[in-house]
Amino acid sequence: MFLVKYMMTDKPFKRPFIVLVLCLSLTALTLFSFMEAAMAFELTSTAFENGGQIPARYTCEGADISPPLHWSHVPDGARSLVLIVDDPDAPDPRNPRMTWVHWVLYDIPPDVGGLEEGQTPASLPGNTKSGLNDWQREAYGGPCPPIGRHRYFFKLYALDKELGDLGAPTKKDVERAMSGHVLAEAVLIGTYKKSR
């Protein structure tokens, strides 16, 4: 406000300098915002692109193992990560009636950087814990859509705390426990349609 009032005074020789300062400030803010967006919390896979088809290897028509996942730019202050994989298109994407949960992991160490393919409860890094999927298993269950092409949301949450031992929690149990502690979320979407 001071600069605006100063620019309105009868000192024209100083106005260009003030305009220059304002322009440089706006440019710096824009650059900072761009850099911050470029360094956003991100989840990717070498097996498929965001929005692309999940290879059959990671589905019920293949080996039914978990795909490789990688993340970057975990926010400062993160104490743990949560991974939830679900399908909001069940059972029929033309008439979805439920969200089917495929994988629930929590207390993933934030400095791990990713998960290799074929993770099992025994091979998970650090103190990572498994929750129950909708097959009532503490493991990854790959896409197996009964009809049509479904979307699979791989959602990674950075939390400001570890959740501790929740027993054998469902997705809802984990979401309830992490409520109010989410620092950031990254989403990777894959699709799949059965070949037969």
C-alpha positions in Angstrom: 0.0 0.0 0.0 2.9 2.3 0.8 4.4 1.7 -2.7 1.0 2.5 -4.3 0.7 5.8 -2.4 4.3 6.7 -3.1 3.8 6.1 -6.9 0.9 8.6 -6.8 3.2 11.4 -5.5 4.7 14.1 -7.8 8.1 12.4 -8.0 7.9 10.9 -11.5 11.7 10.1 -11.6 11.2 7.5 -8.9 8.1 5.8 -10.4 10.0 3.6 -12.9 12.1 2.2 -10.1 9.1 1.3 -8.0 7.3 -0.2 -11.0 10.5 -2.3 -11.6 10.5 -3.5 -8.0 6.9 -4.5 -8.2 7.4 -6.4 -11.4 10.4 -8.2 -10.1 8.5 -9.1 -6.9 5.6 -10.5 -9.0 8.0 -12.5 -11.2 9.7 -14.0 -8.1 6.4 -15.0 -6.6 5.3 -16.6 -9.9 8.6 -18.5 -10.2 8.4 -19.7 -6.7 4.9 -21.0 -7.3 6.0 -22.8 -10.5 8.9 -24.4 -8.7 6.7 -25.5 -5.8 4.2 -27.0 -8.2 7.0 -28.8 -10.1 8.2 -30.3 -6.9 4.7 -31.6 -5.8 4.4 -34.9 -4.1 4.2 -37.4 -6.9 3.5 -41.2 -7.4 4.5 -43.0 -10.5 5.1 -46.5 -11.9 7.5 -47.8 -14.5 4.8 -50.4 -15.4 2.2 -47.9 -16.7 1.6 -44.2 -17.2 -1.0 -42.2 -15.3 -4.3 -42.9 -17.0 -2.8 -45.9 -18.9 -3.6 -49.6 -18.9 -2.1 -51.7 -16.2 -0.2 -54.7 -17.7 -1.9 -58.1 -17.3 1.1 -59.2 -15.2 -0.3 -57.2 -12.3 -3.9 -58.5 -12.6 -5.8 -61.7 -12.0 -5.1 -62.6 -15.7 -1.4 -62.7 -15.0 0.9 -63.2 -12.0 -1.4 -61.0 -9.9 1.6 -59.3 -8.2 1.8 -55.7 -7.2 3.3 -53.2 -9.7 6.5 -51.2 -9.0 5.7 -47.8 -7.5 8.0 -44.8 -7.0 7.3 -41.5 -5.2 9.2 -38.3 -4.9 9.0 -34.9 -3.1 7.7 -36.3 0.1 6.8 -33.2 2.2 8.9 -32.1 5.1 7.5 -33.3 8.4 6.2 -36.6 7.0 6.5 -39.4 9.5 4.9 -42.1 7.5 3.0 -42.9 4.3 -0.2 -44.7 3.6 -1.0 -46.4 0.3 -4.6 -47.3 -0.7 -5.5 -48.9 -4.0 -9.2 -49.1 -4.9 -11.6 -49.4 -7.8 -14.6 -47.0 -7.7 -16.2 -48.6 -10.8 -17.3 -51.9 -9.2 -19.0 -53.9 -10.4 -19.9 -52.3 -13.7 -18.4 -48.9 -14.7 -21.7 -48.0 -16.4 -23.5 -48.5 -13.1 -21.0 -48.4 -10.2 -22.4 -49.5 -6.9 -19.3 -49.7 -4.7 -15.6 -49.1 -4.3 -13.6 -52.3 -4.2 -10.4 -52.1 -2.1 -7.4 -53.9 -3.6 -4.5 -53.0 -1.3 -4.0 -51.2 2.0 -0.6 -50.3 3.5 0.3 -48.0 6.3 3.3 -46.8 8.3 5.4 -46.9 5.2 8.8 -45.2 6.0 8.8 -41.8 4.2 12.4 -42.2 3.1 11.9 -45.5 1.2 11.2 -43.9 -2.2 9.0 -46.7 -3.5 8.0 -50.3 -3.6 9.5 -52.9 -5.9 7.0 -55.2 -7.8 5.7 -58.3 -6.2 5.5 -57.0 -2.6 4.1 -59.4 0.0 3.5 -58.6 3.7 6.8 -60.3 4.5 8.8 -58.3 2.0 7.5 -54.8 2.9 10.1 -52.2 3.9 10.8 -51.2 7.5 7.8 -51.2 9.8 5.3 -51.1 7.0 2.0 -52.8 7.9 -0.8 -54.3 5.8 -4.5 -53.7 6.1 -7.3 -55.9 4.7 -8.5 -55.6 1.1 -12.0 -56.6 0.1 -11.0 -60.2 -0.4 -10.2 -60.1 3.4 -6.5 -60.6 2.7 -3.5 -58.6 4.0 -2.0 -58.5 0.5 -2.2 -56.9 -2.9 -5.1 -58.2 -5.1 -4.8 -57.1 -8.7 -7.5 -55.9 -11.1 -10.1 -58.5 -12.0 -13.1 -56.5 -13.3 -16.2 -58.6 -14.0 -17.3 -56.3 -16.8 -16.0 -53.3 -18.7 -12.9 -51.2 -18.2 -12.3 -50.1 -14.6 -10.1 -47.4 -13.1 -7.7 -48.2 -10.3 -6.7 -45.4 -8.0 -3.3 -45.8 -6.3 -3.5 -43.1 -3.5 -0.4 -42.3 -1.5 -0.8 -40.1 1.6 2.0 -38.4 3.6 1.1 -38.2 7.3 2.6 -36.2 10.2 2.6 -39.3 12.4 2.9 -43.1 12.5 -0.4 -44.9 13.0 1.0 -47.8 15.0 -0.4 -51.2 15.2 -4.1 -51.1 14.1 -4.5 -54.8 14.1 -5.9 -55.9 10.7 -7.6 -52.6 9.7 -9.8 -52.1 6.7 -9.5 -49.0 4.4 -12.1 -47.2 6.5 -10.2 -48.0 9.7 -7.0 -46.5 8.3 -8.7 -43.5 6.9 -10.3 -42.9 10.3 -6.9 -43.2 12.0 -5.2 -40.8 9.6 -7.9 -38.2 9.7 -6.4 -34.8 10.5 -2.9 -35.9 9.9 -2.6 -35.8 6.1 0.1 -33.4 4.8 -0.2 -34.3 1.1 -1.7 -36.8 -1.3 -0.4 -38.2 -4.6 -2.6 -40.2 -7.0 -1.7 -42.6 -9.8 -4.6 -44.0 -11.9 -4.4 -47.1 -14.0 -7.1 -48.9 -16.0 -7.9 -52.5 -16.9 -10.3 -54.5 -18.9 -10.2 -58.3 -19.1 -9.1 -59.8 -22.3 -11.7 -62.6 -22.1 
